[in-house]
Amino acid sequence: MTDIAKLIEAVDKADSADKLLEAVENLADTHSEIAIPTLIQVLGFNNPGAAVAAVEGLIKIGDPVVPYLLKSLDGYNYGARAWSLRAFAGIGNPVALDLLLKAAITDFSQSVRRAAARGLGIIRWQKLPPEKVFPAQQEALKTLLVATEDGEWVVRYATIVALQTLGKTQSDFVPKITTKLEELVNKEPEIGVRARAKLALARLQIS
């Protein structure tokens, strides 16, 4: 039995939450594509710690994970779907763009909305055909502008970070983003979010 097979077996045979977490962390540390199906399976377990470790492992593996995640998306198992969206957000592959656009403003979990908003800021646009980049970025901008009105401050904070990144990537959007950031500086009730809006504004203005 190979080392990777032993690590996969350890995940399958784990009989406690702590053992499962340790086994998943060890498997994730391999960064092996062979681990992908098992790490995705863990996303459906009722073990947040193991799921976090699995997501981190999947993000480190990167693009090879995407087709597996797309096949495994489960509309009925909300927990697994939410963790999958977090992985998509961290990987930044534009194949997941539509999922992130929807999740950023419609998902009922603030952590998923936050991850999706963050993910929209780190999409690797260069992986799209050149003629599709600008329209896709416009969709991301539209969604992020809506997400600045989210009821949870952590989502608004992540959205501001994503808007700053998008403005750095696509200078045509800077006027519209700047207008929104100025609005947030004046009306945002949370001091931390307001400060982040000021920082984003300053960074866009000196770029």
Secondary structure, 3 states (H helix, E strand, C coil): CCHHHHHHHHHHHCCCHHHHHHHHHHHHCCCCHHHHHHHHHHCCCCCHHHHHHHHHHHHHHCHHHHHHHHHHCCCCCHHHHHHHHHHHHHHCCHHHHHHHHHHHHHCCCHHHHHHHHHHHHCCCHHHCCHHHHHHHHHHHHHHHHHHCCCCCHHHHHHHHHHHHHHHHHCHHHHHHHHHHHHHHHHHCCCHHHHHHHHHHHHHHHCC
